[in-house]
Amino acid sequence: MTQPVPPVRIGDRVAVTATLTDPAPLTVGMTGTVYWIGNWRNEWTRQIGVRWDDGRHLVLLPGDPFRVIGSADSNALQQNA
């Protein structure tokens, strides 16, 4: 069964909370910014595109361990401060 995906929006900051099943996984604690969200019509399109702070562009899939650490709204406020 697929884990529920935390609500996420473009511009949100996310962090990896456990090891990902990937040939070259991101480290636990790695952070990045959501730049793309799949259309969620089926299992193959349930993807969240993230620009990771180490320069990688790697999508999160259903069941990947992550959490939202900052909202798009709070990020916009910080950039305009």
Backbone bond lengths (Angstrom), bond angles and torsions (degrees), N, CA, C in turn:
res aa  C-N    CA-C-N  psi(-1)  N-CA   C-N-CA  omega(-1)  CA-C   N-CA-C  phi
1 M - - - 1.445 - - 1.529 109.43 -
2 T 1.311 116.88 138.76 1.455 122.59 -178.53 1.520 110.59 -77.13
3 Q 1.331 115.25 137.51 1.461 120.85 176.50 1.521 109.20 -68.43
4 P 1.352 117.75 146.83 1.463 118.62 174.66 1.525 110.01 -63.98
5 V 1.312 115.98 143.11 1.461 121.20 -179.88 1.521 108.52 -94.61
6 P 1.341 117.58 129.77 1.460 118.78 177.63 1.528 110.12 -59.74
7 P 1.341 117.54 145.33 1.466 118.58 176.49 1.531 109.38 -58.91
8 V 1.299 116.22 131.77 1.462 120.31 -177.00 1.524 109.09 -141.81
9 R 1.343 115.49 145.11 1.461 121.41 178.86 1.526 109.29 -129.49
10 I 1.313 115.51 158.77 1.462 120.04 175.75 1.523 108.29 -58.32
11 G 1.323 115.65 132.68 1.460 121.92 -178.33 1.513 113.58 98.26
12 D 1.347 117.37 -15.53 1.466 120.15 177.79 1.523 110.21 -66.19
13 R 1.319 115.51 149.88 1.466 122.32 173.24 1.523 107.21 -96.50
14 V 1.329 116.48 136.36 1.457 122.11 -179.80 1.521 109.83 -129.09
15 A 1.335 115.52 158.74 1.465 121.64 177.89 1.521 109.33 -135.17
16 V 1.322 116.05 141.36 1.465 122.61 175.19 1.529 107.72 -74.16
17 T 1.347 117.28 131.51 1.464 120.88 -176.87 1.523 114.16 -108.13
18 A 1.327 118.01 -8.24 1.469 122.33 177.00 1.529 107.11 -159.66
19 T 1.310 116.73 170.77 1.456 121.11 -178.05 1.525 110.82 -63.89
20 L 1.331 116.19 132.48 1.462 122.19 177.38 1.522 109.64 -86.39
21 T 1.333 116.35 149.13 1.462 120.22 175.11 1.523 107.67 -85.64
22 D 1.315 116.30 89.89 1.457 123.70 -176.87 1.529 107.00 -148.13
23 P 1.329 118.32 146.81 1.466 119.53 178.54 1.533 113.16 -58.75
24 A 1.318 117.04 -31.40 1.469 121.79 177.31 1.528 107.29 -130.41
25 P 1.336 116.96 73.47 1.467 120.12 -170.81 1.523 113.62 -67.44
26 L 1.322 114.17 153.48 1.457 120.82 171.27 1.517 108.02 -72.55
27 T 1.313 116.78 152.40 1.461 120.08 178.67 1.521 110.22 -78.67
28 V 1.315 115.59 151.48 1.462 120.90 176.10 1.524 107.87 -60.54
29 G 1.323 116.07 132.81 1.457 121.45 -178.34 1.517 113.66 96.51
30 M 1.353 117.89 -12.93 1.469 120.80 178.68 1.521 108.90 -57.94
31 T 1.329 116.38 139.25 1.456 121.27 -179.18 1.520 110.42 -119.17
32 G 1.333 114.61 157.88 1.453 120.52 178.71 1.516 110.58 -164.71
33 T 1.331 114.90 179.44 1.460 122.20 -177.45 1.522 110.03 -118.56
34 V 1.332 116.26 131.48 1.466 122.21 178.57 1.528 108.69 -69.86
35 Y 1.346 116.30 127.76 1.462 119.88 178.33 1.523 113.04 -123.13
36 W 1.321 117.79 -7.31 1.460 121.58 -177.30 1.519 108.86 -156.80
37 I 1.331 117.08 141.72 1.466 121.80 177.05 1.520 107.56 -132.36
38 G 1.348 116.38 128.48 1.462 121.62 178.54 1.518 111.18 -63.35
39 N 1.328 116.58 169.94 1.464 120.47 -175.29 1.526 114.13 -82.12
40 W 1.311 119.14 -4.81 1.470 124.79 173.02 1.527 114.33 60.77
41 R 1.338 118.03 25.51 1.465 119.65 179.02 1.526 112.24 -78.36
42 N 1.313 116.72 -30.76 1.461 119.66 179.38 1.524 108.91 -152.18
43 E 1.318 115.84 177.19 1.467 121.51 -175.18 1.533 113.08 -58.64
44 W 1.322 118.06 -32.77 1.467 121.17 -176.94 1.519 113.07 -76.13
45 T 1.322 117.77 -19.37 1.469 119.78 -178.69 1.521 111.97 -105.70
46 R 1.310 117.80 6.70 1.464 121.18 179.75 1.522 109.13 -84.33
47 Q 1.308 115.99 72.53 1.458 121.05 -176.87 1.520 110.09 -127.96
48 I 1.324 114.92 149.35 1.461 121.73 177.08 1.525 106.62 -123.92
49 G 1.324 116.29 114.68 1.462 120.87 179.57 1.518 110.37 -79.76
50 V 1.335 116.20 129.45 1.466 121.32 -178.01 1.522 109.70 -128.37
51 R 1.323 115.96 134.14 1.471 121.98 168.71 1.517 105.67 -93.19
52 W 1.316 115.88 105.17 1.456 120.96 -176.99 1.526 110.11 -77.35
53 D 1.313 115.96 150.80 1.464 121.36 -175.86 1.531 113.27 -64.23
54 D 1.339 117.41 -16.55 1.471 119.57 177.00 1.529 111.89 -87.57
55 G 1.341 117.17 5.42 1.456 121.68 177.29 1.516 115.02 97.79
56 R 1.331 117.82 -9.16 1.462 120.61 -179.93 1.521 110.69 -78.23
57 H 1.318 115.78 154.45 1.459 123.49 172.56 1.521 105.15 -120.23
58 L 1.320 116.73 104.62 1.456 121.46 -175.97 1.518 107.97 -136.81
59 V 1.341 117.32 133.21 1.460 120.14 -178.49 1.522 111.01 -82.48
60 L 1.323 114.45 151.63 1.459 121.60 169.56 1.520 107.20 -94.98
61 L 1.323 116.34 139.64 1.453 123.10 -179.91 1.518 109.48 -113.26
62 P 1.351 117.81 162.65 1.462 119.36 176.38 1.528 109.99 -54.24
63 G 1.303 116.02 133.66 1.455 121.43 179.99 1.515 113.87 93.62
64 D 1.344 118.02 -14.88 1.462 119.81 176.95 1.529 109.34 -67.09
65 P 1.324 116.81 137.47 1.464 120.86 -176.48 1.537 112.06 -81.82
66 F 1.321 115.89 109.75 1.461 120.43 177.29 1.519 109.41 -153.18
67 R 1.328 114.70 166.28 1.466 119.70 173.80 1.519 108.64 -141.50
68 V 1.323 115.51 155.04 1.460 121.49 176.01 1.518 107.12 -82.27
69 I 1.336 116.93 127.47 1.468 120.80 -177.94 1.523 112.47 -111.71
70 G 1.315 117.13 -7.40 1.459 121.43 177.67 1.512 109.19 -163.91
71 S 1.323 116.36 141.04 1.460 119.55 -177.33 1.519 111.01 -89.78
72 A 1.318 115.32 159.21 1.461 121.02 176.94 1.522 109.86 -58.84
73 D 1.334 117.46 -38.26 1.464 121.33 -179.71 1.520 111.35 -64.11
74 S 1.337 117.84 -45.80 1.463 120.14 -178.60 1.523 110.88 -69.71
75 N 1.343 118.12 -31.86 1.462 120.81 177.07 1.525 110.70 -65.10
76 A 1.340 117.46 -40.84 1.463 121.07 178.94 1.523 110.31 -65.02
77 L 1.322 116.80 -39.35 1.461 120.27 179.13 1.521 110.77 -64.12
78 Q 1.340 117.88 -41.82 1.460 121.69 -179.52 1.525 111.13 -65.81
79 Q 1.332 117.72 -38.54 1.458 120.92 -178.62 1.524 111.48 -70.17
80 N 1.336 117.10 -28.83 1.459 120.87 -179.01 1.518 112.76 -90.12
81 A 1.325 118.19 -2.68 1.472 121.19 -177.11 1.511 111.38 -76.80
